[in-house]
Amino acid sequence: MRRFLDRLYLASGAVGAAFIAFICIVMIAQSILREFGVRTGAANDVVAWSCAAASFFAMAHAFKHGDFVRVTLLLEKMSPPVRRVMEIICLAIAALSVGYLAFWANKFTYDSWRFHEVAQGLLPIPIWIPQASFALGSILLLVAVVDELVIVIRGATPTYVAAVEERHAKGDFSSDV
């Protein structure tokens, strides 16, 4: 199961990165096509949807690798047993919050599909298609948060803490800037 989850998080990060590369390609193409008088208004819609997809697909990967913004000033001052309890409380609150987000994101996307809602921009596609990245990304983040909660409850160091400590051991403090 661990191997599957780690590959899932890696794949979600790769999909997020692919959307960022796609945004770059669309924006460059839009700039070039404008020089030749080609109308590219729908590109704005595609870029906006791709930004959402890049963000939500990358969240699970970023969370598991310690790249989410975390305020650890208080946690670092606590003893290991108290810190573990606080990590469990924080992860439980995060799981509830992300679970709420995932529920409503998926309901919203399902409703868009059910009512045959179409995008209002220049590219009239079923809106559930770009919304699906929001729905799926929120589920992936929920899985990652619950995964971390189980890891900490079992007594292990959170993956995101281990990843940051490993980078610091190598002299990489770039994520702390």
Number of C-alpha atoms within 10 A of each C-alpha: 6 8 7 9 14 14 13 17 24 18 16 24 21 16 18 25 17 16 22 18 14 17 21 13 13 18 17 12 13 18 13 12 13 13 9 8 8 11 11 15 13 13 17 17 17 18 19 13 19 22 16 18 25 26 20 24 29 24 23 27 25 20 19 23 18 19 17 14 10 8 8 8 8 9 14 10 10 12 9 11 10 12 15 19 13 15 19 19 13 13 20 17 13 17 21 15 13 20 19 13 18 21 14 14 21 20 13 17 21 16 13 18 17 10 10 13 15 15 16 11 12 13 15 12 14 16 18 23 15 19 21 18 23 25 24 19 25 25 22 24 28 23 19 23 23 19 19 24 21 16 15 18 16 9 11 12 14 21 17 17 14 15 15 18 15 12 15 14 10 9 9 12 12 8 12 9 4
